[in-house]
Amino acid sequence: MNDKERCQLLETFANDTSIAKGGGIKVEYSEHYTRFTPTEGYGSFKCEDSKLLGEIIMGATHFLFWLNRNGYKIRKGVKKGVN
């Protein structure tokens, strides 16, 4: 997995968390920064939500690096029963 793919996967993961969805947080993630902005319709978000979301992203990032170092391949599967 190259850096661009890893960043896209982490951004998708972060935006799909209940903290981001429920807290009105949009995450942009790249090799150089992590940006949190309020989603449309939200004026702001809670500081503790952004702090926890940042820590979750950090953990996921370290896990992806560990997978890569140990030769694991990440691939998207097809869900059974989904059309």
N, C-alpha and C positions, 0 to 999 in steps of 0.2 A: 504494500500500500504506500503510495507516494504521499508527500505532504499535503498536496491539494485535496486528494481523496480523504485523507485523515481529517483535515479541517472541515470538509463538507459533512462528513459523518458525525463529527462532534457537534457541529452547528445544528444539524437535523435532530440529533439526540437531545440537545439542550432545549431547543424550541418545542420538543414534544413532551417535556416533563410537565407534571401537574403544577409545579411551582411557576414555570414560565407561563403556562396557559391560564392558570387561576390568578396569578399575580399581575397579569398584563405586561409581561416582559418579553421583548423581542431580543434575541441573542444574535450577534454577528461574531463569528470566530474566524480568525486567520492565524497564520504563523507568527504574526507580530502583535496581535492585540485581541482582546475579548471586549466587545461593546454590548452594553445593556441599554436599551431604550424602551420607553413605554409604547405599548401597541396602541393602535388607533382607538380612541375612545377612553383611554386611560391618561390622566394627567401626570401621574407619577406611580411609583411602586415602592414597596417597603424595603428599607435598607437591609433588614435581616433576610429577606427573600433573595436579594441579589448576592449577598454574602454566601448564603447556603448554595445557591445555584453555581456560583464561582467555584466553590469547593467541590461540588459534584462534577463539574467540568474538569477540574484538575485531576480528580481521581480517575475519571474515564480516560483522560489523556495519558496518564501514567500506565493504566491498564493496556491501552492500545500499543504503547511503546514496549511494554513487557511482552505482549503477544508477538510483536514484530521481532524482538531480540531472540525469542525462543522458537522462531520458525513457524508460528501459526499463521494460517491464511484466513482472512476475513472475507466472507462472501455472503451475499444476500440470497436467502432461500425463497422458495415459493410456498406460501401458506396453503395447506390443504383445505379444501372446501370453500375457497374464496374465488369468486369468478372475476 
